[in-house]
Amino acid sequence: MEHLGINMFFWHNYVLIFLSFFICTILIALAPRAPRLAGQDDHTCAVQSMHVRRTARVGGLAIFLSIVVSIFFATCASHRCTGNTIAGPYAHLILASLILFLAGIFEDLGFGVSPRDRLIATAAASLAVMFFFKLWLPRVEIPGLDMVMWHWAVGIPVTLLITAGVANAFNMIDGVNGLSSLAAMTAALTLAYIGQKSGYADIVPLTIMLASIVLGFFLLNYPFGLIFLGDGGAYVLGFILSWLGIFIISNAPEVSPWAIVLTMFWPIADMVLSIYRRSRRKKATTAPDRLHAHQMVMRTLEIHFLGRGRRGLANPLTTLILAPFVITPALTGLMFWDQPRAAFLAVVFFSVVFFASYTYARPIVRKLKRRVQWVMAHS
């Protein structure tokens, strides 16, 4: 019977992979006949654009529809794997995320939902989750702050800040093929492992189903970028992952919040750097630019190695180059899931590496290229 439960569990995931892939395929086929699927404007001309052709931006529709279907699988999967039925609470989480999905998908379709309105939608979605579950982030392992996190006047604003930040972070890194979806799959699978190790097994089928859904999209997004995640997908993935992390922290006291941060380190670090960079330049923190880490890597490839006309190659190659930087912190979170001090030091270490790489990598590449050219010219 146990063996049958495991088989049924994996069967659900295969269905979700296929479903997400199938819906994406339909959206790709419809895009030439329905330009609205690629947005109202030519987003290839946008400041932050890293692609060369109009492409369907509504991959989030496939993601969200597949997530809705996964609610029906949650009852069977969770009961067979953990003995509990968690479809009801899971449905409440998805219902709350509907608010954010609608804001994102309307933006993807070209109806012009402002960053402020999307931020309000994120806050509303998080408030809905807190209403349904009667909880907020219980601890952050910051001396002094944990002592007052129990009070709603502190706990609710901190939770709103974190969940909105993570949702926005996944949207910010959705600039090259596969990067945001790779980060989402990595986070989901590492959260599943931490949930299993900490004894909070209820979270495992939900996180693996989410990873399966993203994989179905990823197969069409990487490397050729046939469809994009869009705001409706990126915001929802970041939002759901942030709350799954909070559920683990709330139900497994031995899990370090810093380990949860490590599972989503890359998008969080890129977001923090973006806020700092824009604030220092006295620009709105929501204003788009071309200075994200993935954009810098891609331009370096185009300018110094591949040539400016090779964006179709530079785009997926950027994700391949950055993949170790996305996966390594998450794996470190697995190692230190119940060791707060080690997890915190790991966050500090990866932060130093991230910011140092962002600051010095491109000048070093430029100098190295000049050196190679000089050697070749004089050989």
N, C-alpha and C positions, 0 to 999 in steps of 0.2 A: 504493500500500500504506500509506503514511504517512497519507494522507487517510482510508482505511478504519479505521486504528487510532484516529484522533481520533473518528470517528463511533461506533465501538464503545465508546469511553471514555464519551462523553456518553450513549449508550444505557444503559449501566449505571447512570448517575446518575438518569436518568428512571425506571428500574425501581425504584430504591431510594426515590425520592420517593413513587412510587405505593404501594409496599409499606408504608412507614411510615404514610402517610395511610390506607391500607386497614385496617391492623391497628388504628389509633386509632379508626377509624369503627366497627369491630366492638366494641371495648371500650366506646365510648360507648353503643352500642345495648344492650349487655349490662348496663350499670351499673344501670338501674332494676330488673332482675331479680336482680342479684347485688350487694347493698349492700356486700359486703366489698370490692369494687373501689374504693369511696370511703373505705375505712378503717373500722375498727370503731366509732370514736366520731364524733360530729358535729364535724368539724374546723373548721366555720365559727365555732365558739365558742373556738377556740384563741387564745392570746395574740397570735400573729403573723399570724392569719388576715386576709386582705384581700379575701375574696369573700363572697357572700351565699347560696349554695346548695350542697348536697352535689353533688360532682362527682367523677368517676373520677380517682383519683390515680395510675393505673398507666400513664401515658404512657411511662414508662421501659421497660415491657415491649415496646412497639412499637419503641422505640429499640434495645433490646438484640437483639431478634430480627432486626431489619433489619441490625444490625451483623454478626451471625452469618452472615446470607446474603451480606453483602458480602465475607466471606472467600473465597467461591467466585468472586466477580468479581475479586478482587485479583490472581489469577494472570494472567488475560487482560489486565486494565487495566494492570497494572504492566509486563508484558512488552511490550505494544504501545507503551506510552508511554516506557519507559526501557530496554527490552531485558533487564531483570532480572525474576526471579520472587521476590516478597517475601511471598507468601501464607503461607508457613510461619512466619516471624517475626511477621507480623501476627496469625496465629491464636494464637500464644503470648501476645501482648499481650491479646487478647480473652479467652483462657482465664484469665489472671490476673485480669482485671477481673470475671470471673464471681463471684469471692468477694465483691467489693464490691456487685455487682448483687443478689445474693441477700440480703445484709444490708439493702439499701435497699428491695427489693420487699417483704420481710416486714414492714418498718416501714410501708410504704404500705398493706398489706393489714390493718393494725391488730393485728399480733402483738407490738408493743411492743419493738422492738430499741432499746436505749438508745444515746445518743450515744457512750458509752464503747465499746460493742460495735461500733458502726459505725466508730469510729476504729481499733479493732483490726483490723477487716476491711480498712480502707484500707492499714494498715501491712503486713498479710499479703499483700495484692495487690501492693504495691510490692516486697516482698521476693521474691515469685514472679517478677516481671519481671526483677529484678536477677539472680536465679538463672538464668532462661532466657537472658538476653542477656549476662551476665557484665559488666555495666557499671553505673555510677551517674553522677550529674551530675558532669562532669569539672572544671567551672570556674563561678564566679559573678561574676568580675570585681570582687572585693572584695580590696583589697591585704592580703596576709598569708594570707588564707584560701585563695586559689588555690594557694599553695605546698604546702598539706597536703591538698588535696582528693583527691589520688591515693591516700591511705591510707584503707583501709576504715573505720577507726575514726572518721574525720571524714566521708568521702564518703557512707557509708551513712546515718548519722543526718541529715545535711543533706538528702539526697535524700528520705528518709522525711518530713521536716518539710515540704518544699516540695510534694511530691505530695499529701500529706494535706491541706495547707493549700489548694491549688488545688481539690481535689475538694470540700472543705467550702465553699469560697468560692462555687462555682457553685450549691451547695444553698442558701446563705444568701440569694442574690439571687432565688431562685425564689419570689417572693412576689406578683408581679403578672403578668398575662398577657403572655407573650412575652419577658420581660426576659432570663431565663437562656438561653433558646434563641437569642435574638438575639445575646447575648454569645458563645455557643458557635459559631454560624455565622460570626460576625465573626472569632473566633480561628482557626477551621479554615481559612478562606479566606486570611487573612493568613499563616498558617503555610505554606500551599501556595505562596504567592508567594515567601516567604523561602526555602523549600526550592528552588524553581526558580531563583531568582537566585543562590543560593549553590552550585549545582551538585549539590545532594542531591535529585535529581528523584524518587528512590524514594518520598519522602514525599508527593508531590503527589497521586497517585490516591487514597491513603488519606484525606488531609484533605478532598479534594473529595467523596469518597463519604460521609464523616461529615457534612459540611455538607448534602449532599443528603438524608440520612436525617433530620436535624434539621428541614430545611425541610418535609418531609412532615408532621411533628408540628406545626410552627409554624402551618401553614395552618388547623388545627383549634383550636389553643390561643389564637391571637390573631385578632380582638380579643375574642371572646365567651367564652373560657375553657371550651370544651366538654370539655376533658380537661387534666389537669395532668401535668407532668413527673414529679413525685414524687421521693423520695429515690433510688429505683432508677435514674432517668434522670439527675438532676442530678449525683449523685456519680460515676456512670460517665462522663459527658461530661467533667467536670472532670479526672477521673483520666486518661482517655485523652489528652486535650489536653495535660496536663502532661507525659506521657511522650513524646508526639510532639514537643513542644518540646525535651525532653532529647535525643531522638534527633538532632534537627537540630543542637543544640549539640555533640553528640559527633562527628558526621560532617562538620560544616562549621566548621572552626576560626575562620573569619573572621566568623561570625555572633555578634553580641553577645547575651549572656544578657539584658541590659536591654531589647533589642528584643523578645525573647520575652515578657518581663514586660509590655511595652506592648500586646501582642496580647490579653492577658487582664487589662488594667489595672483595669477597673471592678470585677469580682468580687473581685480581690485587694485593692484599696483598701477596699472595703466590709468585707471580712473583717478587715483590720488595724484599721480604725476600731472594729469591733464588739468585738474582743478588748480594745482599749484602753479603750473605754467601760465594758465589763462589769468589767474588772479594777479600774478606778478606783472603781467603785461596790461593789467587793468581792463581786461576783456570779460564779457559775461562767461560764466563757467559753462553755459549751455551752447556757446557759439562754436560751430564746427571749425576745424582747422586741418592741416595736413602734417601735424607734428606728433601723431601717435607713434608708438614704437614700431608697429607693423608697417606704417607708412614710411618711416625712416629706413627700415630694412629694405623695403621694396624699391625705394628711390636709389639706394646705394647699389642694389643689384642692377638697376637700369642704367645708371650713370657710369659705374665703374667696371661692370662685368659683361652684361648682356646687350646693352645698347638701348636707346630710348624707344625703339619700335618693338620691343619684345615684352610688353606688359602681360600678354597672355601667358608667357612663361614665368615672368618674375612674380606674378600674383600667387600661383600655387606654390612656387618655390619658397616664397616668404613664409608660408605656413609650415612647410617642411623644416625650414631653418629654426623657426620658433617653437616647434613641437616639443623639443627637450625642455625648454624653459617653461612650458605649460605643464608638462607631465611631472618633472622632477620635484617641484615643491609639493604637488599632490601626493606623490609617493612618500615624501618625507612626512607628510601629515599622517599617513598610514603607520609609519614607524613610531611616531610620537603621539598617538591619539590619546593616550592616558598619562602623558608626561608634560605638564604645563610649562615648566621651565625650559625644557628642551624644545618644545614647539614654539615658544616665544622667541628663543634664540634663533631658531630656524627662520622665523618670519623676519627677524632683524637681518640675518645673513643674506637671505634672498632679496630683501629690500635694498641692501647696499649693492649687491651684484646688479640688480635691475637698474638702479639709478646711475651707477657708475658706467654700466654698459651703454645706457642711453646717452650719457654725456660724452664718453670717450671713444666708443667703438667706431663711429664714422670718421673722425680725424685720424685714427690709427689706420683704418682701411685706406684712406686717401694717401697717407704717407707711405704705406706699404706698396701701394700701386705705383707711386712715383719711383720708389726704390727699385721695384722689379723692372719698370720701364728703363731706368738708368742702366741697370745691369745688362739688360738685353741690348741696349744701344751701344754699349762698350764691350760687348763680348765678341 
